[in-house]
C-alpha cells in the first residue's frame, strides 16, 4: 500500500485502524472462522462454484488468515491473497507457505489493469463507509479482465440506505441488496446472481452478489488496448 509523501492519508489511517483491531483478535478469529470447515456449507458451495467459473487467476481480496485462498488453491485454482492485517498475513504465510500473500489496501491494489479473472471479496468490504465501498468496487473493476468475475459477500439490511452497526471488531456497515446492485452497475459491473440468508438469533442477515466486469461503465465509450498480465508478488 502506498502513502503520500506527506504521510499516511486519512483513508489509509482508517484502514490501518481496522487492520490493527483485527491484529488484536487474530487468534480468536482463526479459532472461530479460520478454516473452510468452520464456514456455512452454503457459503463454501457458493465460493467454490463461483471460482470454478473463473477462467484464470483469482485474487482473494481481504483474505484474512488465508483459509479461502487455501481452499481454492486446494481445488486447483491459481489464487493469491491480499490483506491489510499484519497478523492475518503472518498466520497465512506460516500455515500456507506455498501460497502468495501480500499486504495491501483494497482501495489501492498492487496489480496492473486487467490482471485477474476473478476477485473474491468475501465480507472484506464491510468496514468501508459508502464512499470507500465505491472506491473499492472501482479498484476491483480496474484489476479485473473484461468479463472477469467478482463475488461480493456482505451483511445486508432492509430499507434503501446502508446502515452502520457496532461490529465486535470494528464499526461496520450492512447494505441493502438493491443498493449494492445499483452500486455495482454504477461501478461498471453487470450483476448476475444474488442470495440472502435471513438473520438468526446470533447472526445478522447476510447476502452476496455475483457480478461480471462490463467492458465499459455507464456513459463510457469503448476503448481498445490489451490486457496486462499479473505482476509483482500477487
N, C-alpha and C positions, 0 to 999 in steps of 0.2 A: 504494500500500500504506500503510495507516495504522499508526501506532505509538501505544502508550500514552503518556500524558502524562509518565510517569516515565522514558521512554526506550524503546529497542527491546526487544521481548520476546526470550526465548531462541529462540523459534520463528523470528522474523524474522531474528535474528542468524545462525542456522544457514542459513537460506535465502540470506542475503547472502553467506555464506562460499562456498556453492556457486556463486552467480552470479559472484562475483569470480574463482573458479577458471576459469570459462568465459570471463570477460573476458580472462584472461591468454593464452588459446589461440584467440581468435576467428579469427585469420587462417588457422590450420591447420584449424580446424573447418570454416570456409567452404570451404576448398580441398578437403577430403575429403567433406563432406556437404551443402554449402550450395546445392544445386541439385537439382531433382527428377530431372534426368537422371542424377545420381550415385546415386540410390536403386535398390534392387532393383525390377525391373519388377513383381514380385508385390506389393510394398508400395504402389507407385504405383497399381496397379489396385484394391487394397483401399480406399485412401483416396478415390480418385476415385469409385468406385462407392458407397461409403458416403455421401459428400457429396451425390451426386445424389439420394439418398433423403431428404435433409433439406429439409423444406418451409418454408424461411425462412432467417434469418441464422445463420451459423456462427461460432463462436469458436474460433480456433486457440490453445489454452491451453498455453503453453510453446512459443511459435512459433520460438524460436531466431533465426536470421538471416532468417526470413521466407519461406523457399522454399516451404513447403507453403501458407502464406497466399496467396502469389502464384500458385501452381499452381491453387488452387481459384478464385481471382478470375479467372484467365485462362479458366476454363471456365464463367464466368457465375455463380458462387456469390457471394452477398453475405457477405463474410467480414471479420473483423478479428482482429488478433493481440495477445496479451499475453505478456510475459516479464519476468523479474526482472533479466536481464543487461543492463547499460547498453550494453556494446559490441555485443551482438547487436542491440539496438534501434536503435542508431546506424547499423549496417550496413543493417538492414532499411529504415529510413526513407530512407537515401541511395539504395539500389538500387531501392526500390519506392515512389517519392514519392506515388503516387496512392492508396496503401492506408493503413489506420489501424492504428497500433501504440501500445500503452500499457504502461508498466511496472506490474507487479502481481505479488503473491504468489498462487499458485494456491489457497492456503487462505483467501484473502480477496479475492475477485474484485470488480472495480469495476462490477458490473452489478446491476440490480434482479432480484427474483424473476421467474422465467419469461421472461427476456429473449431466450433463444436457442433456435432449433430444433435445433441440433446443437452439440456440443463435441468437438473433436478434441484428444486428449491423447496424442500420439504420442511415446512414450519421454520424456515430460516429468515423470513422477512417479517415475522410477527412483531418485532420490536421497532419497526420503522414507522414513523409518522407518515401520513398520506403523501406528503411531498417527497419523502425519501423512498417510499414504496415506488413512486413513479420513476425516480432516478434509477432504482434497482431494475425495474422492468425494462427501461430503456437500455441499460447496460447489458442485461441478459440478451436482449434482442440484438445488440451490436455484435456479441461474440457468437451468436448462432448463425449457422448457414441458412440461406433461404430454404424454407420448408423444414428447417430444424425444429425440434420439438421441445417444449417445456412442460414440466409437471410442477404445479404450484400447490402446496398444502398449507392450510391456514385455519385459524379459528374463525367461525362465521357467526353472524348475528342477524336478527330480523331488522326491519326498517330500511331506510335508504342511505344512511350515512355510517361510516366506520365509528366504532366505539372503543375508547381506551378502557383498560381494566388493569387491576393490580395483579399482575402475574407474580408467581412465587419467586422468580429470579430477578426480573426487571420489568418495568412498565411495558405493556404490550397492547396490541390492537386486535379487535375482531372485525371482520369485514363482511358486509352483505354480499351474497353471491352475485347479484346483479351489478353491484358497484365494481367488483373485481372484473366481471365480464366487460363492462364499459371501459375500465382502465386498460385491459388487455387490448381491446380494439384500438383505443387511442394510441397505445404504445407501438402498434404495428404488428399485432398478433391476430390470429384467427382462432377464437375459442372453438373447441371441437367436442369436448365432453366434460361433464362435471358430476359430482356426487356430494351429498350431505349426509353426515352421520349425526343423529339427534343427540342432544345433551342427555347426560345421565346424572345421577346424584353426585358424582365426583368429577365429571368431565364436561367441559363446555362443548357446545356443538362444533363440529369440525367439517371442513369442506375441502374439495380440491377442484382445480381446473386443469385440464389438459389443453394446450394451445400450440399452434404452429406459427412459426415466424413468417409473416406475409412478406412478399417481395418489396412492397412499398407501404409506408404509413398512409393513413387517410390524407389526401391532399397532395401527396408527393408525386413527382414524376419518376417513372422507371429510369434506372441508370445502369450502365454497363459495368464491367470490371470483374476480375476473377476473384476467387476465394482464397483467403490466407490459410495456410496450414497451422496447426497448433505449434507454439514455440515456447521457449523458456521451460520452466520446470513443471508447468501444468499445461 
